[in-house]
Amino acid sequence: MREIRGRSDGAGLRVAIVAARFNELVTAPLVDGALAGLAGAGVADDAITVVWVPGAFEIPLVAERLAASVDAVVCLGAVIRGETAHFDLVANEAARGIAAVSRRTGVPCIFEVLATDDLAQAQARAGGAHGNKGYEAAAAALEMVDVLRQLGEGRG
């Protein structure tokens, strides 16, 4: 049996973070968490690019552009339910777009756009009671790079 498990070792890797400015009260701590996770895993500071976009809907386009020059992209945002269907449209299209970029480019694009009912739920996941999902997303990005590299071994 062959078992493949990725490691969160960032030495020598280039990683981009795309963060939505909308709900920056939530996304700024997510970015801080992702940066801490990358640094803790050995990603050099000069190997990290952070790009801020207006909102979650804009994340996939920038993620695709960045995927051409990095090993992984961490996509961060917060969409908080309101009184209209806008929440569903933005959250769904952000998820669909980020997944499509990952499949199209072969570069791990980690989806961590929080979709919550209220601000308190979002803050709980951005360094509050439920931890920091930005930190977790950074670890997932590094793990996926390693998994894909292991799967690529032996091909030629």
RALINJO-V143358 format. One record per helix or strand. SS is the DSSP state (A for helix, B for strand). FROM is the first residue (numbers start at 1). TO is the last residue. If there is no record, write none. Layout:
BEGIN
ss=SS from=FROM to=TO
ss=SS from=FROM to=TO
END
This chain:
BEGIN
ss=B from=15 to=20
ss=A from=24 to=40
ss=A from=45 to=47
ss=B from=48 to=53
ss=A from=56 to=67
ss=B from=72 to=80
ss=A from=86 to=105
ss=B from=108 to=116
ss=A from=119 to=124
ss=B from=126 to=128
ss=B from=131 to=132
ss=A from=133 to=152
END
